[in-house]
């Protein structure tokens, strides 16, 4: 009798564990007909609106939640307030995951925003004079990117060991003794008249009426740009059916045509 009770108890435990595991797995999977995506206002929002139109034809609803900063969308995704977000480059994502222990990951590439160098005063970087001021974004991912762009242009040289937290302190050669001014990325367009040249993120440049093809005096590659943006999900949802659907909708000919027509080269597809 004692053995029978033990057997029944063991079976009950197995059933309970199986039930809880099954429920846990099913609750983690995203709905394959509705998804809430966080985006930053501007191009990412506009593009995802087009993605939503393509998805709607397939019976899928894409709900957008618009943010005005770069940090909140990842916190909201990690905490389950969003199903996904679309606004960031891989270096920025990795920095956030490392510093905040987020359980989120990239799912597929979306678009790139080539970084440009702009000026109200100069037509060419060769016209820079000794002691001129140059502006760069002050957040880790974008400051490294901006300094690398100036380095590629032959203006400065960075320490070969400079990594993701590179700042102007990592500049090892500055023949013109240029003053490198670190500013909030969103504020740089308004300060363009106060410096000789400035590296400006494309979304902020566009907001100031600047086009990378017409106004930048130097810029990153427009084709095969090294800093693609990504559609990001919680790590546990990377292989969900809805994520594969969103990749198909996003990387469709309809969305590609919209990007080319709407942004005229300032935003480029990565697929």
N, C-alpha and C positions, 0 to 999 in steps of 0.2 A: 504493500500500500504506500509505503514511504517513497519507494522508487517511482511509482505511478505519479505521485504528487510532484516529485522532482521533474519528471518528464513533462508533465502538463505545464508546470511552471516555466521550464526551459522553452517549450514551444510558444508559450504566451510572450515571453521576452523576445524571441525571434520575430514573432508577428509584429510586436510593438515597434521593434527597431526597424523592421522593413517598412512599416507604415509611415513612421516618422521620416525615414530616409526618402521615401517616395514623395511624401508631401513636401519635404524640404527641396528636393530637386525641381518639382513642378513649380514651386513658388518662386524659384530663382530665374526661371526662363521668362524672357520678355514676351509680351503679347505679340502675335505675328500679324495683327491687323491694325494696331494703334501704337504709336511711339511718340514720346515727348523728347524733343531735342533742344538743347540750350545753344544759343548762338550769341555772338556780339553784334550790336547794331551796325548796319552798313552792309558791305558786300556779302558777308557770311549770311546775314539775315535774308538779303535779296536772293541769293543763290538757293538757300534752303526753301524759300517760298516757291521757287521753280521746281525744286525736287518734290515738294508736296503736291504740286499739280500733276507731275508724272505719276506719283504714287497713287493719287486719287483714282486715276484711270484703272489701276489694278486693284482697287478696293481697299487700299491701305491709307489710313489717316495719319498724317504727320503734324503734330502739334508743336508750335514754336514757343520758346520762352526766351526773351531777349534780355541780355545783360549789357551793362555799360562799362564793365571792367574785365580784366583777364583772370582774376583769381576766383571769384565766386562760382563760375560755371563748373570748375573741377570739384570744389567743395560740395556743391549741390548734387553732382553726379555721384560722388563717393558716398554721400549720405542717402542716396535713393530718391532724391527729389526730381531727378531727371533720369531718362533711360539712356541718353547719349548726349554728347556735345560736339560741336564742329566750329573750331575757331583758332586752333593752336598748332605750332610747329613741334616737331619731335624733341628738340633740345629743351623747349619750354616745358613740355609734358614731363620729360624725364627729371627735370629739376624739381617740379612740383611733387612728383611721386617720391623722389628721394627725400625731400625736405619735410613732407607732410605725411608720408607713409600711406598715400592713397592706393587703393586697390583698383586702379583703372589702367587701361591700355589702349593703344592705337588699333583700329580695325582695318581702315583702308585710307589711302591718300585722297585728297580732294583737290585743292588748288594751291597755287603759290602766289605770294605777293612779293615780287622782286623788290629788294631794297634799293633805293636810289639816293644819290647825293645831289642836293639842290643848292642854288644860290641866287640871291637878288643882285649880286654884284659882279660875279665872274661868269665867263662863258666856258672856261676850261680850268681844270685843276692845275695846269701848268702855270696859271696866273697867280697862284698863291704866293704871298710874300712872307718874309721872315716875321714871326710873331703874330701872324693872323690867328683868329679864333675859329675853331671847327667844333661843331656840336654833334654829340652822339647820344643815343638813348641811355638811360642809367640803369635799366633792369638787366640782370645777368645775361640772358639769352640774346637780347638785342644789342647790348653793348659789344659783346664778342663779335657778333655778326657785322656790326658797323665798323669796328676797328679792323676786321679782316678785309672789309671792302676797301678801306683806305690803304691797307697794306698791299692789296692786289693792284691798286692804282699807283703804287710806288711812292706814296706820300710818307709812310712810316714803316717801321718794322717791329713785330711783336716778338716777345720771348718765345722760343720754340716750345717751351714747356707750358705755355699759357693754356689754361683749360676753360671749363665752362663758367668759371667765376672771374674771367678776365676783365680788367679795368684799364684805365689809362696808365696805371702804375706798371703795367706789363709791357709798355712801349719801351723798346731798348734802343731804337734809333729814330730821331726826329730832327733831321738836318735843318729844317726851317724854324726849329724851336717854336712850333705851333702850340697855341694854348688849346688844349682839348677840354671842352666844356661838357659836362655830363648833365643832361636834363631829362625830365620826365618825357617819355616818348610823345605823349599827346600834346605837350606844350611846345615842342620844337618848331612846328610851322609858324606859330605866333612870334617866335624868337628869331626867325630866319634873317630878318633885317639887322639883327644885333651881332651876327657872326659872318665870316667870309663864306663858309659853306656848311651844310648840315646833312647828316644821314637821316632820312625821314622814312618811317614805315609807310608802306603804300596806302594803307587804310586812312592814316592821318593826312598823308599828302593829298589823297583824293578829296578828303573833307575840306582841304584848303584850296581846292580847285587846281591842283597840280597833277599833270599826267606824266607818267614815267617816260613815255616815248617823246613827248613834246618839250618837257621841262627839265628833266634830269640831265645833269652834265656828265654823270657817270652812274652806272647801275649794274646790278647783278644780272646774270644771264636770264633772258626771257624764256628760253627753251631749256628744259632739263635743269630748272633752278634747283640748287642744292638744299633749299629749305621748304619742302612741301608742307602743307597743313594736313591735319588728319581728322577723321571722324573717330571719336573716342567713346568707349563704353566701359562699364565695369568689367574687370577681367573675367569674371564668371559668365558673362554674356557674350563673349567674343564670337562664339560659334553658333549663336542663336539664329534661327531662320530669318527673323526680321532684319538682322544686321546684313545678311547676304542680299536681301531684297533692297535695302537702302543703298548698298554699293551699286547695284544694277541701276537703280533710279538715278543716283547721283552721277554716275559715269555714263550717262546716256547721251545720245546725239543731241537731244532737245536741250539739255542743260549746257552742253558744250557750246552750242550755237548761241544760247542766251549770254553766256560769259563773254564770248568774243564780241558780240554786238553791244553789250552793256558797258563793258569796262575797257575796251579798245587797247588791250595789251597790259594794262596795269595789274590785272588779275589773270593768271593763266592756268588752264587745266593741267593736271599732272599725269593724266592717263593717255 
